[in-house]
Amino acid sequence: MSKKNHEPAFTPGQPMRAEDAQKLLNQRPASELAGLVVKGHLSLANNPTRTELPADLAADSLDVSGCTSLRALPPGLKVRRLNVSGCTALEALPEGLQCYELVARSTTLRRLPASLRVGYRLDLEGSASLTELPEGLKVGSLILRDCTALEQLPEGLDVYFLDIAGCTRLARWPQQAAVRVGRLNARGCLRLTTLPPWLRELSQLDVSGCEALSDLPAELTITSWLDIAGTQIGWLPVAARGAQLRWRGVPIEPRVAFQPETITAAEVLAEQNAELRRVLLERMGYERFLAEAEATTLDTDTDPGGERRLLRVELEGDEPLVCVAVLCPSTGRQYLIRVPPTMRTCHQAAAWIAGFDNPNDYHPIVET
């Protein structure tokens, strides 16, 4: 009996089960399966030798993630959910593609077709070559996290949830766009200096790590929470003051963010919540905390900058704070650098900072 007699029956345009379709695609070339219609979820993932799919393929859900030799999606593709993540040879998406959900993480796509329509969720996380999105893009949730080549968002963008975390080259907002009431995650967008005036109402806003950002739009209302860790924001507009303030995800009082000089060592040491204590410590600064807390000196020695000190303060319910105090040889300025609590000598701490696990291997000619 021939191998073909074991194949599932195939008629173009006639729906077939996903497992039968998968067998067919493993047995016959895609060129012989034009018009394949699949009921349910068709998984062809992680096949590095698959180079093509049948023309006019239709499926409820299609997963070709990890098919690293797939260079194009077929003409006439009809699919509700599509996953092309990790398809590193995929150069473009077909014109006219419409789906409910499209996941294209870690691809080499540079742009998307203007005719693309995604109803619910478009996930392009880690697509480091992406430089352009189509004008008027409208989707419920848009995920652009770590799209590090993207410098601006498209005019007419219309979303409910927008994630641009880690888009380190993103510097410009469109003149007209909308993020409607949902969530904006802009964590770590180093080049953003402002938020756009059309941003009027959000549920959640994360701008932590946006180190060039110094203020928020005057009319921006935030109904849930706002994270401003690592920014230059020194006050909140009246419309945003009802939001819960956070620092790297930890709820805080406004005083901690905007008046860190009022934090005392006694307050830090009395705080029972370890996460909040770390925030208080960060905002107070190691130097002032160690001075107020009367840190124990574990070790002293000298280097080209002068005296070094290894300091330690016990923290209840958390690992001890251990810092090495060093002087810069060229400026004379003192620096405090936190090191693991296992450090016992200044030399060991300096070796750890330099990347040496064994301090006996660390013999710098000149320390700077």
C-alpha positions in Angstrom: 0.0 0.0 0.0 1.4 3.4 -0.9 2.2 6.1 1.5 -0.4 8.4 0.0 -3.2 5.9 0.9 -2.4 6.7 4.5 -2.9 10.5 3.9 -6.1 12.2 5.1 -8.5 13.0 2.3 -8.0 16.6 1.1 -10.5 18.7 -0.9 -9.7 22.4 -1.4 -12.1 24.6 0.5 -13.4 21.6 2.6 -12.7 22.0 6.4 -10.5 19.3 8.0 -9.3 18.7 11.5 -6.0 20.3 12.6 -4.2 17.0 13.3 -5.1 15.8 9.8 -3.9 19.0 8.2 -0.7 18.8 10.1 -0.1 15.3 8.8 -0.7 16.5 5.2 1.7 19.4 5.5 4.4 17.0 6.8 3.8 14.6 3.9 3.1 16.8 0.8 4.6 20.0 -0.5 2.6 23.2 0.2 2.1 23.8 -3.5 -0.2 20.8 -3.7 -2.4 22.0 -0.8 -3.7 25.3 -2.0 -7.1 26.1 -0.5 -6.5 24.1 2.7 -9.1 24.9 5.4 -8.4 23.9 9.0 -10.8 23.7 11.9 -9.2 24.7 15.2 -5.6 25.3 16.1 -2.9 24.4 13.5 0.5 24.2 15.1 3.5 24.0 12.8 5.9 25.6 15.3 9.6 25.1 15.6 10.2 23.5 12.2 13.5 25.0 10.9 13.1 23.4 7.5 9.6 24.7 6.6 10.0 27.3 3.9 6.4 27.8 2.7 2.7 27.4 3.4 -0.2 26.6 1.1 -1.8 29.5 -0.9 -5.3 30.5 0.4 -4.7 28.7 3.7 -7.5 29.3 6.2 -7.4 28.4 9.9 -9.0 29.5 13.2 -5.5 29.7 14.7 -2.1 29.2 13.2 1.3 28.9 15.0 4.4 28.9 12.9 6.7 30.4 15.6 10.3 29.3 15.4 10.0 28.3 11.7 13.3 30.1 11.0 13.4 29.3 7.2 9.9 30.6 6.5 10.4 33.7 4.2 6.8 34.7 3.5 3.2 34.0 4.5 1.0 32.8 1.6 -1.3 34.9 -0.5 -4.9 34.7 0.6 -4.1 33.7 4.2 -7.2 33.8 6.4 -6.6 33.3 10.1 -8.1 34.6 13.3 -5.0 34.1 15.5 -1.5 34.0 14.1 1.9 33.5 15.8 5.0 34.1 13.7 7.4 34.8 16.6 11.0 33.9 16.0 10.4 33.6 12.2 13.7 35.3 11.6 13.7 34.9 7.8 10.2 36.4 7.4 10.8 39.7 5.5 7.3 41.1 5.4 3.6 40.4 6.2 1.2 40.1 3.2 -0.9 43.0 2.1 -4.5 42.8 3.3 -3.8 40.5 6.2 -6.6 40.6 8.8 -6.7 38.8 12.1 -8.0 39.1 15.6 -4.6 38.5 17.3 -1.1 38.7 15.8 2.0 37.7 17.8 5.3 38.5 16.0 7.9 38.6 18.8 11.6 38.6 18.0 11.2 38.9 14.2 13.3 40.8 11.8 10.3 42.7 10.3 11.2 46.3 9.5 7.7 47.6 8.8 4.1 46.5 8.7 1.8 46.9 5.6 -0.6 49.8 5.7 -3.5 47.4 4.9 -2.9 45.3 8.1 -5.9 45.0 10.3 -5.7 43.5 13.8 -8.8 43.6 16.0 -7.6 42.8 19.5 -3.8 42.4 20.1 -0.7 43.1 18.2 2.5 41.9 19.9 5.8 42.8 18.3 8.0 42.5 21.4 11.7 42.2 20.8 11.5 42.9 17.0 14.7 44.9 17.1 14.7 45.8 13.4 11.2 47.4 13.4 11.5 51.1 12.4 8.1 51.9 11.1 4.4 51.4 11.8 1.5 52.3 9.5 -0.4 55.5 9.9 -3.8 55.1 11.5 -3.0 51.8 13.2 -5.9 50.9 15.3 -5.8 47.9 17.7 -6.9 47.2 21.2 -3.5 46.3 22.7 -0.2 47.2 21.1 3.0 45.7 22.5 6.3 47.2 21.2 8.4 46.3 24.2 12.2 46.3 23.4 11.7 47.4 19.7 15.0 49.2 20.0 15.2 50.6 16.5 11.8 52.3 16.7 12.2 56.1 16.9 8.6 57.3 16.6 5.0 56.1 16.8 2.6 56.6 13.8 0.2 59.4 13.3 -3.4 58.5 14.1 -2.4 55.6 16.4 -5.5 54.5 18.3 -5.1 51.9 21.1 -6.4 51.1 24.6 -3.2 49.5 25.9 0.3 50.6 24.8 3.5 48.9 25.9 6.7 50.7 24.6 8.9 49.6 27.5 12.6 49.4 26.6 12.2 51.3 23.3 15.4 53.1 23.9 15.5 55.1 20.7 11.9 56.3 20.8 11.9 60.0 21.1 8.9 61.5 19.3 5.2 61.2 19.7 2.6 61.7 16.9 0.8 65.0 16.7 -2.6 63.1 16.9 -3.1 59.8 18.5 -5.1 58.2 21.3 -4.5 55.8 24.2 -8.0 55.3 25.5 -8.4 55.0 29.3 -6.2 51.9 29.5 -2.5 51.5 30.3 0.7 53.1 29.0 3.9 51.3 29.8 6.9 53.5 28.8 9.4 52.0 31.3 13.0 52.6 30.3 12.3 54.8 27.3 15.6 56.8 27.9 15.0 59.4 25.1 11.5 60.5 26.0 11.5 64.0 27.4 7.7 64.6 27.4 4.4 62.9 27.2 2.0 64.2 24.5 -0.8 66.7 25.3 -3.4 64.4 23.7 -2.9 61.9 26.5 -5.8 62.8 28.7 -7.0 59.8 30.8 -5.3 56.6 31.7 -5.9 53.8 34.2 -2.2 53.0 34.7 1.0 54.8 33.7 4.6 53.4 34.1 7.3 55.9 33.2 10.0 54.4 35.5 13.5 54.7 34.1 12.5 57.5 31.7 15.5 59.5 33.0 14.9 62.5 30.7 11.3 62.9 31.7 10.6 65.9 34.0 6.9 66.5 34.0 3.5 65.1 33.0 0.7 66.8 30.9 -1.3 69.2 33.0 -4.6 67.6 32.1 -3.6 64.0 32.4 -5.9 62.0 34.8 -4.7 58.7 36.1 -7.4 56.6 37.9 -5.3 53.7 39.2 -1.5 54.0 39.7 1.6 55.9 38.5 5.2 54.7 38.6 7.8 57.5 38.4 11.0 55.8 39.7 14.2 57.0 38.1 12.6 60.0 36.4 13.2 63.8 37.0 9.5 64.3 37.8 9.4 66.5 40.9 5.6 67.2 41.2 2.3 65.9 40.0 -0.3 68.0 38.2 -3.6 68.3 40.0 -5.4 66.0 37.6 -3.0 63.1 38.4 -2.9 63.5 42.2 -5.6 60.9 42.8 -3.4 58.1 41.5 -1.5 55.7 43.7 2.1 56.6 43.5 4.6 53.8 42.9 8.4 53.4 42.8 9.6 50.4 40.8 6.2 48.8 41.5 6.2 49.5 45.3 3.4 51.8 46.5 4.8 54.9 48.3 3.7 58.2 49.8 4.3 61.3 47.7 6.8 62.5 50.3 9.1 59.6 49.5 9.2 60.6 45.8 9.3 64.4 46.1 10.8 65.1 49.5 13.5 62.4 50.1 15.4 64.7 52.3 12.8 64.1 55.0 13.5 60.3 55.2 15.6 59.4 58.2 17.7 56.3 59.1 15.3 55.6 61.9 12.4 55.5 59.5 14.3 53.1 57.2 15.3 50.8 60.0 11.7 50.8 61.5 10.0 49.9 58.2 8.9 46.2 58.3 8.1 45.9 54.6 11.4 44.9 53.0 10.4 46.2 49.5 9.4 49.6 50.9 12.5 49.7 53.0 14.7 49.3 49.9 12.8 52.2 48.2 13.3 54.4 51.3 17.0 53.5 51.3 17.4 54.3 47.6 15.6 57.7 48.0 17.6 58.6 51.2 20.9 57.6 49.6 23.5 55.2 51.0 25.9 57.9 52.2 23.4 59.8 54.4 21.9 56.5 55.6 25.2 55.0 56.6 26.2 58.1 58.5 22.9 58.4 60.4 22.7 54.7 61.1 26.2 54.6 62.6 27.4 51.8 60.3 29.8 49.2 61.5 33.3 49.4 59.9 34.2 45.9 58.8 37.6 46.7 57.2 39.8 49.6 56.1 42.7 49.8 53.7 44.2 52.2 51.1 44.3 52.4 47.3 45.6 55.1 45.0 42.6 57.3 45.9 43.2 57.1 49.6 41.4 55.3 52.4 38.8 52.7 51.7 36.2 51.5 54.2 33.8 48.5 54.2 30.6 49.5 56.0 27.7 47.3 57.2 24.2 48.0 58.7 21.9 45.2 59.8 18.4 45.3 58.3 15.7 43.3 60.1 14.0 40.7 57.8 16.4 41.5 54.9 20.0 41.0 54.0 22.4 43.5 55.6 23.4 46.6 53.7 27.2 46.4 53.0 28.9 49.2 51.0 32.5 50.0 50.2 33.5 53.6 50.5 36.2 54.7 48.0 37.8 57.9 46.9 38.2 58.8 43.2 42.0 59.4 42.6 41.4 62.2 40.1 38.6 64.2 41.9 38.9 63.2 45.5 35.1 62.6 45.6 33.8 59.8 47.8 31.7 57.0 46.3 29.6 54.4 48.1 29.1 51.2 46.2 26.8 48.5 47.5 28.3 45.0 47.5 27.1 41.5 48.5 26.8 41.0 52.3 29.4 38.2 52.1 32.2 40.7 51.6 34.6 40.9 54.5 37.4 43.1 53.2 37.8 46.2 51.0 40.0 44.3 48.6 37.4 41.5 48.2 34.7 44.1 47.6 36.8 45.9 45.0 37.5 42.6 43.3 33.8 41.8 43.1 33.1 45.2 41.6 35.8 44.5 39.0 34.1 41.1 38.1 36.5 38.7 40.0 35.0 35.9 42.0 38.3 35.1 43.6 39.9 38.3 45.2 43.3 36.6 45.0 43.1 36.9 41.2 42.6 40.7 41.4 45.8 42.6 41.1 45.1 46.0 39.5 48.1 48.1 38.3 46.0 51.3 38.6 42.5 51.6 40.1 40.4 54.5 38.7 
